[in-house]
Amino acid sequence: MSCPICEKKTDPKYRPFCSKRCADLDLAKWLSGSYAIPSEDPEDLEEAAREVESAPKRPH
């Protein structure tokens, strides 16, 4: 089995990853929402629109 991040051989200690670094990179992707599954549910779309509208504006 290869590491899903860098494709090196996995280390049993960090399986399915090869190292703590790759495990941490994967965790960061989950926490940032990079692995989010898109939804076509109209209720989800409405909720997302409300969140965008109510979010504080940040300067560019």
PDB file with SEQRES, HELIX, SHEET and CRYST1 records, atoms N, CA, C and O in Angstrom:
SEQRES   1 A   60  MET SER CYS PRO ILE CYS GLU LYS LYS THR ASP PRO LYS          
SEQRES   2 A   60  TYR ARG PRO PHE CYS SER LYS ARG CYS ALA ASP LEU ASP          
SEQRES   3 A   60  LEU ALA LYS TRP LEU SER GLY SER TYR ALA ILE PRO SER          
SEQRES   4 A   60  GLU ASP PRO GLU ASP LEU GLU GLU ALA ALA ARG GLU VAL          
SEQRES   5 A   60  GLU SER ALA PRO LYS ARG PRO HIS                              
HELIX    1 AA1 LYS A   20  SER A   32  1                                  13    
HELIX    2 AA2 PRO A   42  SER A   54  1                                  13    
CRYST1    1.000    1.000    1.000  90.00  90.00  90.00 P 1           1          
ATOM      1  N   MET A   1       0.846  -1.170   0.000  1.00  0.00           N  
ATOM      2  CA  MET A   1       0.000   0.000   0.000  1.00  0.00           C  
ATOM      3  C   MET A   1       0.895   1.237   0.000  1.00  0.00           C  
ATOM      4  O   MET A   1       1.933   1.261   0.661  1.00  0.00           O  
ATOM      5  N   SER A   2       0.486   2.258  -0.743  1.00  0.00           N  
ATOM      6  CA  SER A   2       1.282   3.481  -0.783  1.00  0.00           C  
ATOM      7  C   SER A   2       0.549   4.624  -0.076  1.00  0.00           C  
ATOM      8  O   SER A   2      -0.677   4.622   0.041  1.00  0.00           O  
ATOM      9  N   CYS A   3       1.319   5.579   0.381  1.00  0.00           N  
ATOM     10  CA  CYS A   3       0.804   6.746   1.099  1.00  0.00           C  
ATOM     11  C   CYS A   3      -0.108   7.549   0.161  1.00  0.00           C  
ATOM     12  O   CYS A   3       0.287   7.837  -0.968  1.00  0.00           O  
ATOM     13  N   PRO A   4      -1.310   7.913   0.602  1.00  0.00           N  
ATOM     14  CA  PRO A   4      -2.221   8.671  -0.266  1.00  0.00           C  
ATOM     15  C   PRO A   4      -1.764  10.116  -0.511  1.00  0.00           C  
ATOM     16  O   PRO A   4      -2.296  10.787  -1.395  1.00  0.00           O  
ATOM     17  N   ILE A   5      -0.794  10.592   0.254  1.00  0.00           N  
ATOM     18  CA  ILE A   5      -0.305  11.957   0.078  1.00  0.00           C  
ATOM     19  C   ILE A   5       0.886  11.998  -0.873  1.00  0.00           C  
ATOM     20  O   ILE A   5       0.876  12.757  -1.842  1.00  0.00           O  
ATOM     21  N   CYS A   6       1.920  11.184  -0.606  1.00  0.00           N  
ATOM     22  CA  CYS A   6       3.151  11.259  -1.410  1.00  0.00           C  
ATOM     23  C   CYS A   6       3.459   9.984  -2.196  1.00  0.00           C  
ATOM     24  O   CYS A   6       4.393   9.965  -2.997  1.00  0.00           O  
ATOM     25  N   GLU A   7       2.699   8.939  -1.980  1.00  0.00           N  
ATOM     26  CA  GLU A   7       2.814   7.654  -2.675  1.00  0.00           C  
ATOM     27  C   GLU A   7       4.038   6.823  -2.292  1.00  0.00           C  
ATOM     28  O   GLU A   7       4.361   5.854  -2.980  1.00  0.00           O  
ATOM     29  N   LYS A   8       4.724   7.188  -1.204  1.00  0.00           N  
ATOM     30  CA  LYS A   8       5.820   6.348  -0.701  1.00  0.00           C  
ATOM     31  C   LYS A   8       5.217   5.144   0.023  1.00  0.00           C  
ATOM     32  O   LYS A   8       4.013   5.104   0.280  1.00  0.00           O  
ATOM     33  N   LYS A   9       6.053   4.175   0.345  1.00  0.00           N  
ATOM     34  CA  LYS A   9       5.606   2.992   1.080  1.00  0.00           C  
ATOM     35  C   LYS A   9       5.116   3.409   2.472  1.00  0.00           C  
ATOM     36  O   LYS A   9       5.738   4.252   3.118  1.00  0.00           O  
ATOM     37  N   THR A  10       4.023   2.834   2.927  1.00  0.00           N  
ATOM     38  CA  THR A  10       3.465   3.213   4.221  1.00  0.00           C  
ATOM     39  C   THR A  10       4.291   2.661   5.371  1.00  0.00           C  
ATOM     40  O   THR A  10       4.973   1.644   5.243  1.00  0.00           O  
ATOM     41  N   ASP A  11       4.212   3.353   6.491  1.00  0.00           N  
ATOM     42  CA  ASP A  11       4.862   2.937   7.727  1.00  0.00           C  
ATOM     43  C   ASP A  11       3.749   2.426   8.640  1.00  0.00           C  
ATOM     44  O   ASP A  11       2.775   3.142   8.870  1.00  0.00           O  
ATOM     45  N   PRO A  12       3.871   1.201   9.167  1.00  0.00           N  
ATOM     46  CA  PRO A  12       2.810   0.665  10.034  1.00  0.00           C  
ATOM     47  C   PRO A  12       2.432   1.600  11.181  1.00  0.00           C  
ATOM     48  O   PRO A  12       1.283   1.602  11.625  1.00  0.00           O  
ATOM     49  N   LYS A  13       3.382   2.388  11.661  1.00  0.00           N  
ATOM     50  CA  LYS A  13       3.117   3.301  12.766  1.00  0.00           C  
ATOM     51  C   LYS A  13       2.141   4.417  12.357  1.00  0.00           C  
ATOM     52  O   LYS A  13       1.379   4.907  13.190  1.00  0.00           O  
ATOM     53  N   TYR A  14       2.164   4.818  11.075  1.00  0.00           N  
ATOM     54  CA  TYR A  14       1.330   5.927  10.593  1.00  0.00           C  
ATOM     55  C   TYR A  14       0.319   5.495   9.540  1.00  0.00           C  
ATOM     56  O   TYR A  14      -0.300   6.342   8.895  1.00  0.00           O  
ATOM     57  N   ARG A  15       0.145   4.214   9.359  1.00  0.00           N  
ATOM     58  CA  ARG A  15      -0.725   3.676   8.327  1.00  0.00           C  
ATOM     59  C   ARG A  15      -2.051   4.398   8.258  1.00  0.00           C  
ATOM     60  O   ARG A  15      -2.662   4.586   9.310  1.00  0.00           O  
ATOM     61  N   PRO A  16      -2.535   4.809   7.134  1.00  0.00           N  
ATOM     62  CA  PRO A  16      -2.084   4.475   5.778  1.00  0.00           C  
ATOM     63  C   PRO A  16      -1.034   5.431   5.223  1.00  0.00           C  
ATOM     64  O   PRO A  16      -0.777   5.428   4.019  1.00  0.00           O  
ATOM     65  N   PHE A  17      -0.431   6.240   6.068  1.00  0.00           N  
ATOM     66  CA  PHE A  17       0.549   7.214   5.617  1.00  0.00           C  
ATOM     67  C   PHE A  17       1.968   6.687   5.819  1.00  0.00           C  
ATOM     68  O   PHE A  17       2.178   5.665   6.472  1.00  0.00           O  
ATOM     69  N   CYS A  18       2.940   7.406   5.243  1.00  0.00           N  
ATOM     70  CA  CYS A  18       4.333   6.982   5.370  1.00  0.00           C  
ATOM     71  C   CYS A  18       5.016   7.666   6.548  1.00  0.00           C  
ATOM     72  O   CYS A  18       6.059   7.205   7.012  1.00  0.00           O  
ATOM     73  N   SER A  19       4.438   8.765   7.036  1.00  0.00           N  
ATOM     74  CA  SER A  19       5.091   9.532   8.094  1.00  0.00           C  
ATOM     75  C   SER A  19       4.077  10.404   8.825  1.00  0.00           C  
ATOM     76  O   SER A  19       2.937  10.560   8.389  1.00  0.00           O  
ATOM     77  N   LYS A  20       4.512  10.962   9.932  1.00  0.00           N  
ATOM     78  CA  LYS A  20       3.666  11.887  10.683  1.00  0.00           C  
ATOM     79  C   LYS A  20       3.371  13.120   9.835  1.00  0.00           C  
ATOM     80  O   LYS A  20       2.269  13.666   9.895  1.00  0.00           O  
ATOM     81  N   ARG A  21       4.347  13.558   9.047  1.00  0.00           N  
ATOM     82  CA  ARG A  21       4.167  14.726   8.196  1.00  0.00           C  
ATOM     83  C   ARG A  21       2.987  14.526   7.241  1.00  0.00           C  
ATOM     84  O   ARG A  21       2.124  15.397   7.132  1.00  0.00           O  
ATOM     85  N   CYS A  22       2.947  13.395   6.557  1.00  0.00           N  
ATOM     86  CA  CYS A  22       1.853  13.142   5.621  1.00  0.00           C  
ATOM     87  C   CYS A  22       0.516  12.986   6.349  1.00  0.00           C  
ATOM     88  O   CYS A  22      -0.520  13.426   5.851  1.00  0.00           O  
ATOM     89  N   ALA A  23       0.542  12.361   7.524  1.00  0.00           N  
ATOM     90  CA  ALA A  23      -0.682  12.239   8.318  1.00  0.00           C  
ATOM     91  C   ALA A  23      -1.184  13.628   8.716  1.00  0.00           C  
ATOM     92  O   ALA A  23      -2.386  13.890   8.677  1.00  0.00           O  
ATOM     93  N   ASP A  24      -0.262  14.518   9.099  1.00  0.00           N  
ATOM     94  CA  ASP A  24      -0.639  15.877   9.480  1.00  0.00           C  
ATOM     95  C   ASP A  24      -1.157  16.671   8.283  1.00  0.00           C  
ATOM     96  O   ASP A  24      -2.093  17.458   8.422  1.00  0.00           O  
ATOM     97  N   LEU A  25      -0.559  16.473   7.114  1.00  0.00           N  
ATOM     98  CA  LEU A  25      -1.041  17.155   5.912  1.00  0.00           C  
ATOM     99  C   LEU A  25      -2.472  16.719   5.591  1.00  0.00           C  
ATOM    100  O   LEU A  25      -3.305  17.545   5.219  1.00  0.00           O  
ATOM    101  N   ASP A  26      -2.753  15.437   5.733  1.00  0.00           N  
ATOM    102  CA  ASP A  26      -4.094  14.926   5.485  1.00  0.00           C  
ATOM    103  C   ASP A  26      -5.087  15.518   6.486  1.00  0.00           C  
ATOM    104  O   ASP A  26      -6.184  15.921   6.103  1.00  0.00           O  
ATOM    105  N   LEU A  27      -4.712  15.571   7.754  1.00  0.00           N  
ATOM    106  CA  LEU A  27      -5.568  16.154   8.780  1.00  0.00           C  
ATOM    107  C   LEU A  27      -5.861  17.621   8.460  1.00  0.00           C  
ATOM    108  O   LEU A  27      -6.994  18.077   8.613  1.00  0.00           O  
ATOM    109  N   ALA A  28      -4.844  18.355   8.019  1.00  0.00           N  
ATOM    110  CA  ALA A  28      -5.031  19.768   7.672  1.00  0.00           C  
ATOM    111  C   ALA A  28      -6.032  19.925   6.532  1.00  0.00           C  
ATOM    112  O   ALA A  28      -6.826  20.865   6.525  1.00  0.00           O  
ATOM    113  N   LYS A  29      -5.995  19.004   5.570  1.00  0.00           N  
ATOM    114  CA  LYS A  29      -6.964  19.066   4.466  1.00  0.00           C  
ATOM    115  C   LYS A  29      -8.381  18.843   4.977  1.00  0.00           C  
ATOM    116  O   LYS A  29      -9.312  19.515   4.532  1.00  0.00           O  
ATOM    117  N   TRP A  30      -8.553  17.906   5.907  1.00  0.00           N  
ATOM    118  CA  TRP A  30      -9.880  17.672   6.488  1.00  0.00           C  
ATOM    119  C   TRP A  30     -10.347  18.902   7.256  1.00  0.00           C  
ATOM    120  O   TRP A  30     -11.492  19.330   7.109  1.00  0.00           O  
ATOM    121  N   LEU A  31      -9.465  19.470   8.073  1.00  0.00           N  
ATOM    122  CA  LEU A  31      -9.845  20.599   8.915  1.00  0.00           C  
ATOM    123  C   LEU A  31     -10.131  21.863   8.107  1.00  0.00           C  
ATOM    124  O   LEU A  31     -10.950  22.687   8.513  1.00  0.00           O  
ATOM    125  N   SER A  32      -9.464  22.017   6.970  1.00  0.00           N  
ATOM    126  CA  SER A  32      -9.677  23.211   6.146  1.00  0.00           C  
ATOM    127  C   SER A  32     -10.897  23.080   5.235  1.00  0.00           C  
ATOM    128  O   SER A  32     -11.327  24.058   4.624  1.00  0.00           O  
ATOM    129  N   GLY A  33     -11.450  21.876   5.147  1.00  0.00           N  
ATOM    130  CA  GLY A  33     -12.610  21.668   4.282  1.00  0.00           C  
ATOM    131  C   GLY A  33     -12.252  21.249   2.870  1.00  0.00           C  
ATOM    132  O   GLY A  33     -13.133  21.168   2.014  1.00  0.00           O  
ATOM    133  N   SER A  34     -10.983  20.982   2.604  1.00  0.00           N  
ATOM    134  CA  SER A  34     -10.571  20.582   1.260  1.00  0.00           C  
ATOM    135  C   SER A  34     -11.201  19.267   0.813  1.00  0.00           C  
ATOM    136  O   SER A  34     -11.358  19.028  -0.385  1.00  0.00           O  
ATOM    137  N   TYR A  35     -11.558  18.428   1.756  1.00  0.00           N  
ATOM    138  CA  TYR A  35     -12.155  17.140   1.419  1.00  0.00           C  
ATOM    139  C   TYR A  35     -13.684  17.175   1.476  1.00  0.00           C  
ATOM    140  O   TYR A  35     -14.322  16.123   1.491  1.00  0.00           O  
ATOM    141  N   ALA A  36     -14.263  18.345   1.508  1.00  0.00           N  
ATOM    142  CA  ALA A  36     -15.717  18.459   1.596  1.00  0.00           C  
ATOM    143  C   ALA A  36     -16.384  17.851   0.361  1.00  0.00           C  
ATOM    144  O   ALA A  36     -15.873  17.966  -0.753  1.00  0.00           O  
ATOM    145  N   ILE A  37     -17.515  17.212   0.571  1.00  0.00           N  
ATOM    146  CA  ILE A  37     -18.285  16.622  -0.517  1.00  0.00           C  
ATOM    147  C   ILE A  37     -19.354  17.631  -0.929  1.00  0.00           C  
ATOM    148  O   ILE A  37     -20.169  18.037  -0.101  1.00  0.00           O  
ATOM    149  N   PRO A  38     -19.360  18.041  -2.203  1.00  0.00           N  
ATOM    150  CA  PRO A  38     -20.345  19.027  -2.635  1.00  0.00           C  
ATOM    151  C   PRO A  38     -21.768  18.463  -2.552  1.00  0.00           C  
ATOM    152  O   PRO A  38     -21.991  17.266  -2.738  1.00  0.00           O  
ATOM    153  N   SER A  39     -22.709  19.345  -2.271  1.00  0.00           N  
ATOM    154  CA  SER A  39     -24.102  18.938  -2.148  1.00  0.00           C  
ATOM    155  C   SER A  39     -24.948  19.682  -3.163  1.00  0.00           C  
ATOM    156  O   SER A  39     -24.700  20.850  -3.460  1.00  0.00           O  
ATOM    157  N   GLU A  40     -25.938  19.001  -3.685  1.00  0.00           N  
ATOM    158  CA  GLU A  40     -26.897  19.621  -4.599  1.00  0.00           C  
ATOM    159  C   GLU A  40     -28.239  19.832  -3.908  1.00  0.00           C  
ATOM    160  O   GLU A  40     -29.203  20.255  -4.546  1.00  0.00           O  
ATOM    161  N   ASP A  41     -28.310  19.543  -2.620  1.00  0.00           N  
ATOM    162  CA  ASP A  41     -29.548  19.692  -1.853  1.00  0.00           C  
ATOM    163  C   ASP A  41     -29.899  21.176  -1.757  1.00  0.00           C  
ATOM    164  O   ASP A  41     -29.073  21.966  -1.299  1.00  0.00           O  
ATOM    165  N   PRO A  42     -31.100  21.576  -2.175  1.00  0.00           N  
ATOM    166  CA  PRO A  42     -31.483  22.992  -2.129  1.00  0.00           C  
ATOM    167  C   PRO A  42     -31.377  23.603  -0.727  1.00  0.00           C  
ATOM    168  O   PRO A  42     -31.019  24.773  -0.593  1.00  0.00           O  
ATOM    169  N   GLU A  43     -31.678  22.835   0.306  1.00  0.00           N  
ATOM    170  CA  GLU A  43     -31.563  23.356   1.672  1.00  0.00           C  
ATOM    171  C   GLU A  43     -30.111  23.682   2.016  1.00  0.00           C  
ATOM    172  O   GLU A  43     -29.842  24.691   2.668  1.00  0.00           O  
ATOM    173  N   ASP A  44     -29.173  22.835   1.584  1.00  0.00           N  
ATOM    174  CA  ASP A  44     -27.757  23.089   1.829  1.00  0.00           C  
ATOM    175  C   ASP A  44     -27.305  24.350   1.091  1.00  0.00           C  
ATOM    176  O   ASP A  44     -26.536  25.147   1.628  1.00  0.00           O  
ATOM    177  N   LEU A  45     -27.784  24.525  -0.136  1.00  0.00           N  
ATOM    178  CA  LEU A  45     -27.417  25.703  -0.917  1.00  0.00           C  
ATOM    179  C   LEU A  45     -27.945  26.974  -0.259  1.00  0.00           C  
ATOM    180  O   LEU A  45     -27.247  27.987  -0.220  1.00  0.00           O  
ATOM    181  N   GLU A  46     -29.164  26.927   0.255  1.00  0.00           N  
ATOM    182  CA  GLU A  46     -29.737  28.091   0.937  1.00  0.00           C  
ATOM    183  C   GLU A  46     -28.945  28.413   2.212  1.00  0.00           C  
ATOM    184  O   GLU A  46     -28.663  29.577   2.496  1.00  0.00           O  
ATOM    185  N   GLU A  47     -28.596  27.390   2.962  1.00  0.00           N  
ATOM    186  CA  GLU A  47     -27.826  27.604   4.191  1.00  0.00           C  
ATOM    187  C   GLU A  47     -26.458  28.206   3.870  1.00  0.00           C  
ATOM    188  O   GLU A  47     -26.004  29.111   4.570  1.00  0.00           O  
ATOM    189  N   ALA A  48     -25.807  27.720   2.831  1.00  0.00           N  
ATOM    190  CA  ALA A  48     -24.504  28.255   2.440  1.00  0.00           C  
ATOM    191  C   ALA A  48     -24.624  29.721   2.023  1.00  0.00           C  
ATOM    192  O   ALA A  48     -23.763  30.536   2.355  1.00  0.00           O  
ATOM    193  N   ALA A  49     -25.688  30.051   1.299  1.00  0.00           N  
ATOM    194  CA  ALA A  49     -25.895  31.443   0.877  1.00  0.00           C  
ATOM    195  C   ALA A  49     -26.089  32.348   2.095  1.00  0.00           C  
ATOM    196  O   ALA A  49     -25.549  33.454   2.135  1.00  0.00           O  
ATOM    197  N   ARG A  50     -26.860  31.886   3.089  1.00  0.00           N  
ATOM    198  CA  ARG A  50     -27.063  32.677   4.310  1.00  0.00           C  
ATOM    199  C   ARG A  50     -25.745  32.891   5.046  1.00  0.00           C  
ATOM    200  O   ARG A  50     -25.487  33.982   5.554  1.00  0.00           O  
ATOM    201  N   GLU A  51     -24.913  31.855   5.106  1.00  0.00           N  
ATOM    202  CA  GLU A  51     -23.623  31.981   5.791  1.00  0.00           C  
ATOM    203  C   GLU A  51     -22.715  32.984   5.085  1.00  0.00           C  
ATOM    204  O   GLU A  51     -22.015  33.757   5.740  1.00  0.00           O  
ATOM    205  N   VAL A  52     -22.724  32.973   3.765  1.00  0.00           N  
ATOM    206  CA  VAL A  52     -21.900  33.912   3.008  1.00  0.00           C  
ATOM    207  C   VAL A  52     -22.383  35.340   3.249  1.00  0.00           C  
ATOM    208  O   VAL A  52     -21.575  36.251   3.433  1.00  0.00           O  
ATOM    209  N   GLU A  53     -23.688  35.530   3.247  1.00  0.00           N  
ATOM    210  CA  GLU A  53     -24.251  36.866   3.453  1.00  0.00           C  
ATOM    211  C   GLU A  53     -23.963  37.395   4.857  1.00  0.00           C  
ATOM    212  O   GLU A  53     -23.760  38.596   5.037  1.00  0.00           O  
ATOM    213  N   SER A  54     -23.945  36.512   5.844  1.00  0.00           N  
ATOM    214  CA  SER A  54     -23.752  36.966   7.220  1.00  0.00           C  
ATOM    215  C   SER A  54     -22.275  36.989   7.648  1.00  0.00           C  
ATOM    216  O   SER A  54     -21.957  37.445   8.746  1.00  0.00           O  
ATOM    217  N   ALA A  55     -21.395  36.510   6.801  1.00  0.00           N  
ATOM    218  CA  ALA A  55     -19.964  36.496   7.139  1.00  0.00           C  
ATOM    219  C   ALA A  55     -19.423  37.918   7.165  1.00  0.00           C  
ATOM    220  O   ALA A  55     -19.812  38.748   6.343  1.00  0.00           O  
ATOM    221  N   PRO A  56     -18.524  38.204   8.109  1.00  0.00           N  
ATOM    222  CA  PRO A  56     -17.923  39.551   8.150  1.00  0.00           C  
ATOM    223  C   PRO A  56     -17.094  39.796   6.894  1.00  0.00           C  
ATOM    224  O   PRO A  56     -16.426  38.895   6.387  1.00  0.00           O  
ATOM    225  N   LYS A  57     -17.149  40.992   6.419  1.00  0.00           N  
ATOM    226  CA  LYS A  57     -16.393  41.372   5.216  1.00  0.00           C  
ATOM    227  C   LYS A  57     -14.930  41.571   5.588  1.00  0.00           C  
ATOM    228  O   LYS A  57     -14.610  42.232   6.576  1.00  0.00           O  
ATOM    229  N   ARG A  58     -14.046  40.986   4.778  1.00  0.00           N  
ATOM    230  CA  ARG A  58     -12.614  41.154   5.008  1.00  0.00           C  
ATOM    231  C   ARG A  58     -12.031  42.019   3.896  1.00  0.00           C  
ATOM    232  O   ARG A  58     -12.387  41.849   2.730  1.00  0.00           O  
ATOM    233  N   PRO A  59     -11.147  42.936   4.241  1.00  0.00           N  
ATOM    234  CA  PRO A  59     -10.517  43.755   3.193  1.00  0.00           C  
ATOM    235  C   PRO A  59      -9.601  42.892   2.335  1.00  0.00           C  
ATOM    236  O   PRO A  59      -9.042  41.902   2.807  1.00  0.00           O  
ATOM    237  N   HIS A  60      -9.454  43.271   1.087  1.00  0.00           N  
ATOM    238  CA  HIS A  60      -8.615  42.512   0.153  1.00  0.00           C  
ATOM    239  C   HIS A  60      -7.195  42.916   0.271  1.00  0.00           C  
ATOM    240  O   HIS A  60      -6.341  42.383  -0.438  1.00  0.00           O  
TER     241      HIS A  60                                                      
END                                                                             
